[in-house]
Amino acid sequence: CFSSSILLGSLLLVMISGFESATFSNETDGQALLDFKNRITEDPLQIISSWNDSLHFCKWWESHDSELGVTRLVGSIPPSIGNLTFLTGINLRNNSFNGAIPQEMGRLIHLQHLNFTYNSFVGRIPTNITHCTELTVLDLVYNELVGQIPDQLSSLSKLLSLVLASTILQAFHYQMLPAFKCSISLKSLTGTVPTNLGRLQVIYRINFDDNILGKGDIGDLLTFLRNCTRLEVLGLAINQFGGELPNSIANLSTSLKILTLGNNLLHGNIPYEIGNLFNLTVLGLERNFLTDKVPDAVGKLQQLGRLDLNGNNLSGPIPSSLGNLTSLTMLFMEENGLEGTIPPSLGKCLNLEQLNISSNKLSGTIPKEVIAISSLSISLPMSHNFLTGSLPMEVGKLRNLMELDVSDNRLSGEIPSTLSTCLSLERLLVKNNLLQGTIPESLKTLRGLQVIDFSHNNFSGQIPEFWESFLLSRNSIFHSIISMAKCQGKASLQMLVQFPSWKMMNYVEVSRNYICLHALKITPTHQQNSFPCK
C-alpha cells in the first residue's frame, strides 16, 4: 500500500522505517483516518477532500504531492489516532488545531517526532505521551496548554529536543528532564530556573530566552551549570535575572558557542575570565546595568561573530584587543559611557557589517582604518560623542554602507568628495557638527539617499543645483526629510534651486540660515492641506 513516509504539507504522518513493506492491515486504521477527516472543520486547500469510501484508504495519499506548503487545516484530533500505531512522526505545525491532545497519543509506541507548534491546543499535556518511549523530538510551543509539565518526561530516554511553551504552564522541575543529551527550550514561563539543571551533564542546548524566570542570582545558576560540559547554547535573555556575573563563568563548557544574557538586571563588571569561553560565536550582554571597563580578555574570543554590549553603564576605553575579533560581523557598544579614542585596531575586523559606537563619550579623530572597513554594509552610527577632526577621505571605501551617522560631534573641515562613491547610502546624517565649506558637487551621484540632515553646521555658499537632480520622489520616498538648518557660513546661501516633481516630499527645512528670499512661487498642486505660514 504505502510505507516509509507520507508528507502532507504541514501535516506529516511518517510510517515506521523498519516496516518498508508494512501496510494499514485492518479497517481500524482506515476508520482512524476517517475520524481524523471528520474532525477537520476547515480545509481551504482541499487536502483531504478525496478521503472517502470510493477509494481504499491506502490510496488516499497518492494523489498528493509530497510538498504542499502550509495546509491551514482547522479541527481537532480524535482519540482514535492512537490506533495508527505504525506512525513514527506527526507534524501538525502552523495549522489551527484546537481542543485537547488526546491521552490515546500514548499508544503510538513507535512515535519519534511530534510537532504541534503554532496551533490552539488547550488543556494539559497528556501524561500518557510519556509512553512514547521512542520520542526524540517533542515540540508543543505556542499553544494554549495549561497545568504542570509532566514529571514523567524523564522516562523519555531518547529525547533530543524538548520545546514547550505557554503563557500559563506552571514552572517546570528538573526531575522531569531526562539525564541524557538533549536540547531544552521553554517559553513564556514564570518561576525560577532550577539550579539542579547541572545534573544534565550532556545537555547541549538550553534556551530560556524571553521568560520571567529571574527570581534568583545569575551567579548561582551559572555556577551550577559548570557540570554541563557539553553545553553549546545557553539562552537566558529577556528575563529578570539579577546579581553579578561570577568569575566562575570561566567554568562553563568550553564548547559554549552562544551565550545570551541581555535585557536582564545584571550589575557589576564583566569578569576577565569570560575570555576562557574561546569558542563563543555570540555574546549578548546588552541592556543590563554592567559597569567598569570592557576587559581586554574579550579580545581572546576570536570566534565571535556578534558582540552586544550596548545599553549598559560601561566606562573606560574600547579595548584595542577587539581588533583580534576578525570574525565579527556585528559589534554593538552604543549607549554606554565609553571614553578615550576609537582604537585603530578595529580596522582589522574586516568582516564587520554593522558597527555602533554612538551615545558614548568617545573623543579624538575618526581613525581612517575604521572608516575604511569596506565590509560595513548596514550602518555605522558614531553620533553623540565628542569626536573631532575631519571626516577622513577613506570614507569613500564604504561603498556598500546604507547608513552613516556622525551627528552630534565636533567634526570640522569639509565634506570629503570621496563620499560620492558610497552609492548604497540611504541615510546620511552629519548634523550638529562644525563642518564647513560647500557641499561637494560629486554628491549628486548618491541617488539612493532618502534622509539627509546637514543642519546645525557652518556650510557656506549656495545650495548646489544637483539637489534638483536628486529627484527623491522617483524613489517613492515617503516622509523624506532634507534639513539644512543653521548653515551659518561667511557667505549667505542663495536659494537657486527649484524642487520639481517632489510630490512625495513633505518636509524641507532651511531655517536658521542667512537666506535672503527674493521670490517664492507656489504653483497649484494636488496638496489638500493649507500652506503653513510660520
C-alpha positions as CSV (number, residue, x, y, z in Angstrom):
1,C,0.0,0.0,0.0
2,F,2.4,2.7,1.2
3,S,5.1,2.5,3.8
4,S,8.0,4.6,4.9
5,S,6.8,8.2,4.7
6,I,3.8,10.3,4.0
7,L,4.1,14.1,3.9
8,L,1.0,16.3,3.6
9,G,2.3,19.9,3.7
10,S,2.4,20.8,7.3
11,L,0.6,17.6,8.2
12,L,3.2,14.9,8.4
13,L,2.4,11.2,9.0
14,V,5.5,9.0,8.9
15,M,5.4,5.3,8.9
16,I,8.0,3.4,11.0
17,S,11.1,3.0,8.8
18,G,11.6,-0.6,9.8
19,F,8.3,-1.5,8.1
20,E,9.2,-0.8,4.5
21,S,6.6,-3.3,3.3
22,A,4.1,-2.6,6.0
23,T,0.5,-1.6,5.2
24,F,-2.5,-0.5,7.0
25,S,-3.5,-4.0,7.9
26,N,-7.1,-3.6,9.0
27,E,-10.1,-1.3,8.7
28,T,-9.3,0.1,12.2
29,D,-6.6,2.2,10.5
30,G,-8.9,3.4,7.8
31,Q,-11.6,4.3,10.4
32,A,-9.0,6.3,12.3
33,L,-8.1,8.3,9.2
34,L,-11.8,8.9,8.6
35,D,-12.2,10.0,12.2
36,F,-9.4,12.4,11.6
37,K,-11.0,13.7,8.5
38,N,-14.4,14.2,10.2
39,R,-12.7,16.3,12.9
40,I,-11.5,18.8,10.2
41,T,-13.9,21.7,10.1
42,E,-11.9,23.8,7.5
43,D,-9.8,22.5,4.7
44,P,-9.2,25.5,2.4
45,L,-6.7,23.7,0.2
46,Q,-8.9,20.7,-0.2
47,I,-6.1,18.5,1.2
48,I,-8.3,15.6,2.4
49,S,-11.4,16.0,0.3
50,S,-10.6,12.8,-1.6
51,W,-10.8,10.7,1.6
52,N,-13.9,8.6,1.0
53,D,-15.1,5.1,0.6
54,S,-14.8,5.1,-3.2
55,L,-11.1,4.7,-2.8
56,H,-9.2,2.4,-0.5
57,F,-7.7,4.3,2.4
58,C,-4.2,3.1,1.3
59,K,-4.6,5.2,-1.8
60,W,-5.9,8.3,-0.2
61,W,-2.5,9.9,-0.1
62,E,-1.2,9.0,-3.6
63,S,-2.8,12.0,-5.3
64,H,-1.0,14.5,-3.2
65,D,2.4,16.0,-3.8
66,S,5.0,15.5,-1.1
67,E,5.3,19.2,-0.5
68,L,2.1,21.3,-0.4
69,G,3.2,24.1,2.0
70,V,1.0,25.3,4.8
71,T,-2.2,23.3,4.8
72,R,-4.2,25.8,7.0
73,L,-6.3,23.0,8.5
74,V,-8.8,23.7,11.3
75,G,-10.1,21.0,13.6
76,S,-9.2,18.7,16.4
77,I,-7.5,15.3,17.0
78,P,-9.8,12.2,17.6
79,P,-8.9,9.7,20.3
80,S,-8.7,7.0,17.6
81,I,-5.4,8.5,16.4
82,G,-4.0,6.1,18.9
83,N,-4.9,3.2,16.5
84,L,-2.3,4.4,14.0
85,T,0.4,2.5,15.9
86,F,2.9,2.4,12.9
87,L,3.3,6.2,13.0
88,T,6.8,7.5,13.6
89,G,6.1,11.1,13.1
90,I,3.2,13.6,13.4
91,N,3.8,17.2,12.3
92,L,0.7,19.5,12.6
93,R,2.7,22.7,12.9
94,N,1.3,26.0,11.6
95,N,-2.3,25.0,11.5
96,S,-5.3,25.8,13.6
97,F,-5.9,22.6,15.5
98,N,-7.8,23.0,18.8
99,G,-9.2,21.0,21.6
100,A,-7.2,18.7,23.9
101,I,-4.4,16.5,22.9
102,P,-5.9,13.0,23.5
103,Q,-4.3,10.7,26.0
104,E,-4.5,8.0,23.3
105,M,-1.4,9.5,21.8
106,G,0.4,7.4,24.3
107,R,-0.4,4.3,22.3
108,L,1.9,5.4,19.4
109,I,4.8,3.5,20.8
110,H,6.9,3.9,17.6
111,L,6.5,7.7,17.5
112,Q,9.8,9.6,17.2
113,H,8.8,13.1,16.2
114,L,5.9,15.1,17.5
115,N,5.4,18.7,16.4
116,F,2.3,20.7,17.4
117,T,3.8,24.2,17.3
118,Y,1.6,27.2,16.4
119,N,-1.8,25.7,17.0
120,S,-4.5,26.3,19.6
121,F,-4.4,23.1,21.6
122,V,-5.9,23.5,25.1
123,G,-5.8,21.6,28.3
124,R,-2.9,19.7,29.8
125,I,0.0,17.9,28.3
126,P,-1.3,14.3,28.3
127,T,0.8,12.2,30.7
128,N,0.4,9.2,28.5
129,I,2.6,10.8,26.0
130,T,5.5,9.6,28.1
131,H,4.6,6.0,26.9
132,C,6.1,7.1,23.5
133,T,9.5,6.0,24.6
134,E,11.0,6.3,21.1
135,L,10.4,10.1,21.0
136,T,13.4,12.2,20.0
137,V,11.6,15.5,19.3
138,L,8.7,16.9,21.3
139,D,7.7,20.4,20.3
140,L,4.5,21.9,21.7
141,V,5.4,25.6,21.7
142,Y,2.9,28.3,21.0
143,N,-0.4,26.7,22.1
144,E,-2.8,27.3,25.0
145,L,-1.8,24.5,27.2
146,V,-2.2,24.7,31.0
147,G,-1.1,22.9,34.1
148,Q,2.2,21.4,35.0
149,I,4.7,19.9,32.7
150,P,4.6,16.1,33.5
151,D,7.5,14.9,35.6
152,Q,7.2,11.6,33.7
153,L,9.0,13.2,30.8
154,S,12.1,11.8,32.5
155,S,11.2,8.4,31.1
156,L,11.8,9.6,27.5
157,S,15.4,8.5,27.4
158,K,15.8,9.1,23.7
159,L,14.6,12.7,23.7
160,L,17.0,15.0,21.9
161,S,14.9,18.2,21.7
162,L,12.2,19.5,24.1
163,V,10.4,22.7,23.2
164,L,7.5,23.7,25.4
165,A,5.7,27.0,25.9
166,S,2.5,28.5,27.1
167,T,1.5,31.7,28.9
168,I,0.0,29.7,31.7
169,L,2.1,26.5,32.0
170,Q,3.3,26.1,35.5
171,A,7.1,26.2,36.2
172,F,8.9,23.0,35.4
173,H,11.0,20.8,37.7
174,Y,14.4,19.4,36.8
175,Q,13.2,15.9,37.8
176,M,11.1,15.8,34.6
177,L,14.2,16.1,32.4
178,P,16.0,13.0,31.2
179,A,19.6,12.8,32.1
180,F,20.9,12.5,28.6
181,K,21.9,14.6,25.7
182,C,19.1,16.9,24.8
183,S,18.0,20.4,23.8
184,I,15.5,22.3,26.0
185,S,13.6,25.4,25.0
186,L,10.9,26.8,27.3
187,K,9.0,30.0,26.6
188,S,6.6,32.3,28.5
189,L,7.2,30.6,31.8
190,T,7.4,32.1,35.3
191,G,9.2,31.0,38.4
192,T,12.8,30.0,38.8
193,V,15.3,28.0,36.8
194,P,16.3,25.1,39.0
195,T,20.0,25.0,39.8
196,N,19.8,21.3,39.6
197,L,19.9,21.6,35.8
198,G,23.6,20.9,36.4
199,R,22.7,17.2,36.7
200,L,22.1,17.1,32.9
201,Q,25.8,16.7,32.2
202,V,25.3,16.0,28.5
203,I,22.7,18.6,27.7
204,Y,23.9,20.7,24.7
205,R,21.2,23.4,24.4
206,I,19.3,25.4,27.0
207,N,17.1,28.2,25.6
208,F,15.1,30.1,28.3
209,D,15.1,33.4,26.5
210,D,12.1,35.6,26.9
211,N,10.6,34.3,30.1
212,I,10.1,35.6,33.7
213,L,12.5,33.2,35.3
214,G,14.7,35.6,37.1
215,K,13.9,35.0,40.8
216,G,17.4,34.2,41.6
217,D,21.0,35.3,41.3
218,I,22.6,34.7,37.9
219,G,25.8,33.7,39.6
220,D,24.3,30.7,41.3
221,L,22.8,29.4,38.1
222,L,26.0,29.8,36.1
223,T,27.9,28.1,38.9
224,F,25.6,25.1,38.9
225,L,25.8,24.8,35.1
226,R,29.5,24.2,35.2
227,N,28.9,20.4,35.1
228,C,27.1,20.7,31.8
229,T,30.4,20.2,29.9
230,R,28.8,19.7,26.5
231,L,26.6,22.8,26.6
232,E,26.8,24.7,23.3
233,V,23.8,27.2,23.6
234,L,22.7,29.0,26.8
235,G,19.9,31.5,26.3
236,L,18.8,33.4,29.3
237,A,18.0,36.8,27.8
238,I,14.9,38.9,28.4
239,N,14.2,37.6,32.0
240,Q,14.7,39.2,35.3
241,F,18.0,37.7,36.4
242,G,19.9,39.9,38.9
243,G,23.3,39.7,40.5
244,E,26.8,39.9,39.2
245,L,28.5,37.8,36.6
246,P,30.7,35.4,38.6
247,N,34.4,34.7,37.9
248,S,33.2,31.1,37.7
249,I,31.7,31.9,34.3
250,A,35.1,30.6,33.1
251,N,34.0,27.1,34.3
252,L,31.1,26.9,31.8
253,S,31.6,24.5,28.9
254,T,34.4,25.4,26.6
255,S,32.0,24.1,23.9
256,L,29.7,27.0,24.5
257,K,29.0,28.9,21.3
258,I,26.1,31.1,22.1
259,L,25.6,32.9,25.4
260,T,22.7,35.4,25.7
261,L,22.2,37.3,28.9
262,G,20.8,40.6,27.5
263,N,17.8,42.5,28.9
264,N,18.2,41.4,32.5
265,L,19.1,43.2,35.7
266,L,22.7,42.2,35.9
267,H,25.2,44.6,37.5
268,G,28.8,44.7,38.3
269,N,31.7,44.2,35.9
270,I,32.3,41.8,33.1
271,P,34.7,39.3,34.5
272,Y,38.1,38.9,32.9
273,E,37.6,35.2,33.0
274,I,35.0,35.4,30.2
275,G,37.9,35.2,27.8
276,N,38.1,31.5,28.6
277,L,35.0,30.8,26.6
278,F,37.1,30.8,23.5
279,N,34.5,29.1,21.3
280,L,31.8,31.7,21.7
281,T,30.3,33.0,18.4
282,V,27.6,35.1,20.0
283,L,27.9,37.0,23.3
284,G,24.9,39.1,24.3
285,L,25.1,41.3,27.5
286,E,23.1,44.2,26.2
287,R,20.5,46.2,28.2
288,N,21.8,45.5,31.7
289,F,23.4,47.6,34.4
290,L,27.0,46.4,33.8
291,T,29.7,48.9,34.9
292,D,33.5,49.3,34.8
293,K,35.7,48.6,31.8
294,V,35.3,46.2,28.9
295,P,38.0,43.6,29.8
296,D,40.8,43.1,27.3
297,A,40.1,39.4,27.6
298,V,37.1,39.8,25.3
299,G,39.7,40.0,22.6
300,K,40.5,36.4,23.2
301,L,37.1,35.3,21.9
302,Q,38.4,35.1,18.3
303,Q,35.4,33.1,17.1
304,L,32.9,35.8,18.0
305,G,30.6,36.9,15.1
306,R,28.3,39.1,17.2
307,L,29.1,41.1,20.4
308,D,26.3,43.0,22.1
309,L,27.4,45.3,25.0
310,N,25.0,48.2,24.3
311,G,22.7,49.8,26.8
312,N,24.9,49.4,29.9
313,N,27.0,51.7,32.1
314,L,30.3,50.6,30.8
315,S,33.2,53.1,31.0
316,G,36.8,53.3,30.1
317,P,38.3,52.9,26.6
318,I,37.3,50.5,23.9
319,P,39.9,47.8,24.3
320,S,42.3,47.6,21.3
321,S,42.2,43.8,21.7
322,L,38.8,43.9,20.0
323,G,40.9,44.1,16.8
324,N,41.6,40.4,17.3
325,L,38.0,39.6,16.6
326,T,38.4,39.2,12.9
327,S,35.2,37.1,12.6
328,L,33.0,39.8,14.0
329,T,30.1,40.9,11.8
330,M,28.1,42.8,14.4
331,L,29.5,45.0,17.2
332,F,27.1,47.0,19.3
333,M,28.6,49.2,22.1
334,E,26.2,52.2,21.9
335,E,24.6,53.9,24.9
336,N,27.4,53.4,27.4
337,G,29.9,55.8,29.0
338,L,32.9,54.6,26.9
339,E,35.8,57.1,26.8
340,G,39.0,57.7,25.0
341,T,39.7,57.3,21.3
342,I,38.4,54.8,18.8
343,P,41.1,52.2,18.6
344,P,42.5,51.9,15.0
345,S,42.8,48.2,15.6
346,L,39.1,47.9,14.9
347,G,40.1,48.3,11.3
348,K,41.3,44.7,11.4
349,C,37.7,43.5,11.8
350,L,37.3,43.1,8.1
351,N,34.1,41.2,8.2
352,L,32.1,43.8,10.1
353,E,28.7,44.6,8.6
354,Q,27.4,46.8,11.4
355,L,29.3,48.9,14.0
356,N,27.5,51.0,16.5
357,I,29.5,53.1,19.0
358,S,27.1,56.0,19.3
359,S,26.0,57.7,22.5
360,N,29.2,57.4,24.4
361,K,32.0,59.8,25.5
362,L,34.5,59.0,22.8
363,S,36.9,61.7,21.7
364,G,39.7,62.2,19.2
365,T,39.6,61.7,15.5
366,I,37.9,59.0,13.5
367,P,40.6,56.5,12.6
368,K,41.0,56.1,8.8
369,E,41.4,52.3,9.5
370,V,37.9,52.1,10.9
371,I,36.1,54.4,8.4
372,A,37.7,52.2,5.6
373,I,36.2,48.9,6.6
374,S,34.7,48.1,3.2
375,S,32.6,45.2,4.6
376,L,30.4,47.6,6.5
377,S,27.0,47.4,4.8
378,I,24.2,48.0,7.3
379,S,25.1,51.0,9.4
380,L,27.9,53.0,11.0
381,P,26.5,55.1,13.8
382,M,29.1,57.2,15.6
383,S,26.8,60.0,16.7
384,H,26.5,61.7,20.1
385,N,30.2,61.6,21.1
386,F,33.0,64.2,21.2
387,L,34.8,63.2,18.0
388,T,36.9,65.9,16.4
389,G,38.9,66.4,13.2
390,S,37.6,65.9,9.8
391,L,35.7,63.1,8.2
392,P,38.5,61.0,6.6
393,M,38.8,60.7,2.9
394,E,38.8,56.9,3.4
395,V,35.0,57.2,3.9
396,G,34.8,56.6,0.2
397,K,35.6,52.9,0.7
398,L,32.2,52.4,2.4
399,R,30.6,51.5,-1.0
400,N,28.1,49.1,0.5
401,L,27.0,51.1,3.5
402,M,23.4,52.1,3.9
403,E,23.6,54.5,6.8
404,L,26.3,56.8,8.0
405,D,25.6,58.9,11.1
406,V,28.3,61.1,12.6
407,S,25.8,63.6,14.0
408,D,26.3,65.5,17.3
409,N,30.0,65.5,17.4
410,R,32.7,68.2,17.0
411,L,33.8,67.3,13.5
412,S,35.2,70.1,11.4
413,G,36.6,70.6,7.9
414,E,34.7,69.9,4.7
415,I,32.6,67.0,3.4
416,P,35.1,64.8,1.5
417,S,34.4,64.4,-2.2
418,T,35.1,60.7,-1.9
419,L,31.7,60.3,-0.1
420,S,30.3,60.3,-3.6
421,T,31.5,56.7,-4.1
422,C,29.2,55.4,-1.3
423,L,26.5,54.6,-3.7
424,S,24.5,52.4,-1.3
425,L,23.8,55.2,1.1
426,E,20.2,55.8,2.1
427,R,20.7,57.8,5.2
428,L,23.4,60.5,5.6
429,L,23.4,62.3,8.9
430,V,26.0,64.9,9.8
431,K,24.0,67.5,11.8
432,N,25.3,69.3,14.9
433,N,29.0,69.5,14.0
434,L,31.4,72.2,12.9
435,L,31.6,71.2,9.3
436,Q,32.1,74.0,6.8
437,G,32.7,74.7,3.1
438,T,30.4,73.9,0.3
439,I,28.6,70.7,-0.4
440,P,30.6,68.8,-3.0
441,E,29.2,68.6,-6.5
442,S,30.2,65.0,-6.6
443,L,27.4,64.0,-4.1
444,K,24.9,64.2,-7.0
445,T,25.8,60.5,-7.6
446,L,24.1,59.4,-4.3
447,R,20.7,58.9,-5.9
448,G,19.6,56.4,-3.3
449,L,19.5,58.9,-0.4
450,Q,16.2,59.0,1.5
451,V,17.2,61.0,4.6
452,I,19.8,63.8,4.6
453,D,20.5,66.0,7.6
454,F,23.2,68.7,7.3
455,S,21.6,71.0,9.9
456,H,23.5,73.0,12.5
457,N,26.8,73.3,10.8
458,N,28.8,76.1,9.2
459,F,28.2,75.3,5.5
460,S,28.5,78.3,3.1
461,G,27.9,79.1,-0.5
462,Q,24.9,78.2,-2.4
463,I,22.7,75.2,-2.3
464,P,24.0,73.2,-5.3
465,E,21.8,72.7,-8.3
466,F,22.3,68.9,-8.1
467,W,19.7,68.9,-5.3
468,E,17.2,69.4,-8.1
469,S,18.5,66.4,-9.9
470,F,18.2,64.2,-6.9
471,L,14.5,63.7,-7.6
472,L,13.8,61.9,-4.4
473,S,10.2,61.4,-5.4
474,R,11.3,59.0,-8.1
475,N,12.4,56.7,-5.3
476,S,8.9,56.6,-3.9
477,I,10.2,58.2,-0.7
478,F,7.6,58.9,1.9
479,H,8.2,61.2,4.9
480,S,11.6,62.1,3.5
481,I,13.5,65.0,5.2
482,I,16.1,67.3,3.8
483,S,17.3,69.5,6.6
484,M,20.0,72.2,6.0
485,A,19.1,74.3,9.0
486,K,21.6,76.7,10.6
487,C,24.2,76.5,8.0
488,Q,25.8,79.7,9.2
489,G,28.8,80.4,7.0
490,K,30.6,83.6,6.0
491,A,28.7,83.7,2.7
492,S,25.0,83.8,2.5
493,L,23.1,80.9,1.0
494,Q,21.1,81.7,-2.2
495,M,18.1,79.5,-3.0
496,L,18.9,78.9,-6.6
497,V,17.4,75.5,-6.7
498,Q,13.9,74.5,-7.6
499,F,12.1,71.4,-6.4
500,P,10.4,70.0,-9.4
501,S,8.2,66.9,-9.2
502,W,9.0,66.3,-5.5
503,K,5.4,65.0,-4.9
504,M,6.3,62.8,-2.0
505,M,8.3,65.4,-0.1
506,N,6.5,66.7,2.9
507,Y,9.2,68.4,4.9
508,V,12.1,70.7,3.8
509,E,13.9,72.7,6.5
510,V,16.2,75.6,5.6
511,S,15.7,77.5,8.9
512,R,18.4,79.4,10.8
513,N,20.3,80.3,7.7
514,Y,21.3,83.7,6.2
515,I,18.9,83.4,3.3
516,C,17.6,86.4,1.5
517,L,14.3,85.5,-0.1
518,H,13.8,87.2,-3.4
519,A,10.8,85.3,-4.6
520,L,8.5,82.5,-3.6
521,K,6.4,80.9,-6.2
522,I,3.9,78.2,-5.3
523,T,2.1,76.8,-8.3
524,P,-1.2,74.8,-8.0
525,T,-0.7,71.3,-6.6
526,H,-2.8,68.4,-5.5
527,Q,-2.0,69.2,-1.9
528,Q,-5.2,69.5,0.1
529,N,-3.8,71.0,3.2
530,S,-3.1,74.7,3.5
531,F,0.4,76.1,3.2
532,P,1.7,76.8,6.8
533,C,2.6,80.5,7.4
534,K,5.3,80.4,10.0
